[in-house]
Amino acid sequence: HVRYGVRYNRFSQRTTYNRPVSNTSRAGVLLDKDYGNSEPGYTPQFAVLYKITPEVSVFVDGSRAVEPNYAVDADGVPSQPIESKSSDIGIKTELFAGRLVSTLTYYSLERGNLAYNDVAKQSSTGRSPYFIFGNTEASKGFEGEINWSVIDGYQLIVAYNHFTEAKVTKSNDLTRIGTPLNYNPDTSYTV
């Protein structure tokens, strides 16, 4: 089975403020409304699944995505849209007439144009928010899930996730490069 698609992306925003502010897309100008647009673009997606037997399949998929990033700093400097690319490769099983379904996947995800709070600049200027723009995070790892329908209407789900890599790979703040992502544990289990 092969699936391929392309998504057209274009973002626009309209912001209304309760009172005129200067930290808009036109720095130094007091505005009560602000507008912004991103450059339009295309993001591809693809997937291939091959059934080795009726119960066992292998798959590979990959995609690119873009999402809005509405971070605007105190000087009116806006962030670029977040761009990501991901790929997965794995195996799926469906046993006992579909009552026992499992997936084991190796994944890779990279997200760029992330905005981090610039706490040092906020402290030194007494203004906020300020951001460190242009950060990229990469994560790789394994995840698995077993879904067992014990009887009709009841399921037991067991999941596992392990990061083999989760770090900042690019930043305008050189001290952040290589730092681990700390929003998830290296290994997690769910029952």
Backbone hydrogen bonds, N-H to C=O, Kabsch-Sander energy under -0.5 kcal/mol:
donor,donor_aa,acceptor,acceptor_aa,energy
3,R,47,A,-2.9
5,G,45,Q,-2.8
7,R,43,T,-2.5
9,N,41,G,-3.4
13,Q,36,G,-2.6
15,T,34,D,-3.0
17,Y,32,D,-2.9
21,V,31,L,-2.6
24,T,22,S,-1.9
27,A,25,S,-0.7
28,G,22,S,-0.9
29,V,26,R,-1.9
31,L,21,V,-2.5
34,D,15,T,-2.4
36,G,13,Q,-2.0
38,S,11,F,-2.4
41,G,9,N,-2.2
43,T,7,R,-2.4
45,Q,5,G,-2.7
46,F,62,G,-2.6
47,A,3,R,-2.4
48,V,60,V,-2.8
49,L,1,H,-2.7
50,Y,58,V,-2.9
52,I,50,Y,-0.8
52,I,56,V,-1.7
53,T,56,V,-1.8
57,S,92,K,-2.8
58,V,50,Y,-2.6
59,F,90,G,-2.3
60,V,48,V,-2.2
61,D,88,D,-2.4
62,G,46,F,-2.3
63,S,86,S,-2.3
64,R,44,P,-2.1
65,A,84,S,-2.6
67,E,82,I,-2.4
73,D,77,V,-2.4
74,A,129,P,-2.6
76,G,73,D,-2.3
79,S,71,A,-2.1
82,I,67,E,-2.1
83,E,112,G,-1.5
84,S,65,A,-2.7
85,K,110,E,-2.2
86,S,63,S,-2.6
87,S,108,S,-2.2
88,D,61,D,-2.7
89,I,106,Y,-2.0
90,G,59,F,-2.4
91,I,104,L,-2.2
92,K,57,S,-3.1
93,T,102,S,-2.5
94,E,55,E,-2.2
95,L,100,L,-3.2
99,R,95,L,-0.6
99,R,96,F,-1.5
100,L,95,L,-2.0
101,V,99,R,-0.5
101,V,147,N,-2.7
102,S,93,T,-2.1
103,T,145,E,-2.2
104,L,91,I,-2.3
105,T,143,E,-3.1
106,Y,89,I,-3.0
107,Y,141,G,-2.8
108,S,87,S,-2.1
109,L,139,S,-3.0
110,E,85,K,-2.4
111,R,137,E,-2.8
112,G,83,E,-3.7
114,L,135,N,-2.6
116,Y,114,L,-0.6
116,Y,132,I,-2.2
118,D,130,Y,-2.8
119,V,117,N,-1.0
122,Q,118,D,-2.1
123,S,119,V,-2.4
124,S,120,A,-2.4
125,T,121,K,-2.2
126,G,122,Q,-1.8
132,I,116,Y,-3.1
133,F,131,F,-0.7
135,N,114,L,-2.0
136,T,170,K,-2.7
137,E,111,R,-2.7
138,A,167,K,-2.7
139,S,109,L,-2.8
140,K,165,E,-2.8
141,G,107,Y,-2.0
142,F,162,H,-2.4
143,E,105,T,-2.4
144,G,160,Y,-2.5
145,E,103,T,-2.3
146,I,158,V,-2.8
147,N,101,V,-3.4
148,W,146,I,-0.5
148,W,156,L,-2.9
149,S,99,R,-3.2
149,S,147,N,-0.5
150,V,148,W,-1.2
151,I,154,Y,-0.7
154,Y,151,I,-2.4
156,L,148,W,-2.7
158,V,146,I,-2.4
159,A,190,T,-3.0
160,Y,144,G,-2.6
161,N,188,S,-2.3
162,H,142,F,-3.0
163,F,186,D,-3.0
164,T,140,K,-2.4
165,E,140,K,-1.8
167,K,138,A,-2.3
168,V,179,T,-2.3
169,T,136,T,-2.5
170,K,136,T,-1.4
172,N,133,F,-0.7
174,L,172,N,-0.7
176,R,173,D,-2.2
177,I,173,D,-0.5
177,I,174,L,-0.6
178,G,168,V,-3.5
179,T,176,R,-2.2
181,L,166,A,-2.2
188,S,161,N,-2.6
190,T,159,A,-2.5
